[in-house]
Amino acid sequence: MDIAGWIEQRLGGRLLRLHDALYQGTNGWIGHRFPGIPPSLLLHTVGAKTGAARISTLSYARDRDNYLIVASMGGAPRSPGWY
């Protein structure tokens, strides 16, 4: 296994959780662009049943005049509730 694969396998999830905490903790001031990952946005939603406020960190990309938002729920077999 090469060093990049080892780092991604061992540290990838931890680094993403750290980025998520930093980005949400600074209300988007730090972490919008981070080396090695696509730009991020903060999606604010309200639970339909609970009314609880939620914040999700999502990756996005531009396609000419459109924005593409990743709705993968971390690779789960179903879509996130906000989708």
C-alpha positions as CSV (number, residue, x, y, z in Angstrom):
1,M,0.0,0.0,0.0
2,D,1.3,3.4,-0.9
3,I,1.6,6.2,1.7
4,A,-1.5,8.1,0.3
5,G,-3.6,5.0,0.6
6,W,-2.3,4.4,4.1
7,I,-3.1,7.9,5.2
8,E,-6.6,7.8,3.7
9,Q,-7.4,4.5,5.3
10,R,-6.0,5.3,8.7
11,L,-6.6,9.0,9.1
12,G,-9.3,9.9,6.4
13,G,-12.3,9.6,8.6
14,R,-10.7,11.3,11.5
15,L,-9.6,14.2,9.4
16,L,-13.0,14.6,7.9
17,R,-14.6,14.6,11.3
18,L,-12.1,17.2,12.5
19,H,-12.8,19.4,9.4
20,D,-16.6,19.0,10.0
21,A,-16.2,20.1,13.7
22,L,-14.0,23.1,12.8
23,Y,-16.2,24.2,9.9
24,Q,-19.4,24.0,11.9
25,G,-17.8,25.3,15.1
26,T,-16.7,28.5,13.3
27,N,-20.1,28.8,11.5
28,G,-18.3,28.4,8.1
29,W,-15.5,30.9,8.6
30,I,-12.8,28.3,8.6
31,G,-12.9,25.2,6.4
32,H,-14.9,26.3,3.3
33,R,-11.8,25.4,1.2
34,F,-9.4,22.8,2.6
35,P,-6.5,21.3,0.7
36,G,-7.3,17.9,-0.8
37,I,-11.1,18.0,-0.5
38,P,-13.8,19.8,-2.5
39,P,-15.3,23.0,-1.2
40,S,-17.9,22.7,1.5
41,L,-21.1,24.3,2.5
42,L,-23.3,24.2,5.6
43,L,-26.9,23.1,5.1
44,H,-29.3,24.2,7.9
45,T,-32.4,22.1,8.1
46,V,-35.2,21.5,10.6
47,G,-36.5,18.0,11.5
48,A,-40.0,17.4,10.1
49,K,-41.1,15.4,13.2
50,T,-38.9,16.8,16.0
51,G,-38.5,20.4,14.8
52,A,-34.9,20.1,15.9
53,A,-32.4,22.3,14.0
54,R,-29.6,20.4,12.2
55,I,-26.5,21.4,10.4
56,S,-24.8,19.2,7.8
57,T,-21.5,19.8,6.1
58,L,-21.7,19.0,2.4
59,S,-19.4,19.0,-0.6
60,Y,-20.3,20.8,-3.7
61,A,-19.0,21.6,-7.2
62,R,-19.9,23.9,-10.0
63,D,-21.0,22.8,-13.4
64,R,-21.1,25.9,-15.5
65,D,-24.1,27.9,-14.0
66,N,-25.2,25.1,-11.8
67,Y,-24.1,23.8,-8.4
68,L,-23.9,20.1,-7.6
69,I,-24.4,19.1,-4.0
70,V,-23.4,15.7,-2.8
71,A,-26.2,13.9,-1.0
72,S,-24.5,10.6,-0.2
73,M,-24.9,10.3,3.6
74,G,-21.4,8.9,3.8
75,G,-22.1,6.2,1.3
76,A,-25.2,4.8,3.0
77,P,-27.6,2.9,0.8
78,R,-30.4,5.5,1.3
79,S,-30.5,9.2,0.7
80,P,-30.4,11.7,3.6
81,G,-33.7,13.0,5.0
82,W,-33.2,16.5,3.6
83,Y,-32.9,15.1,0.0
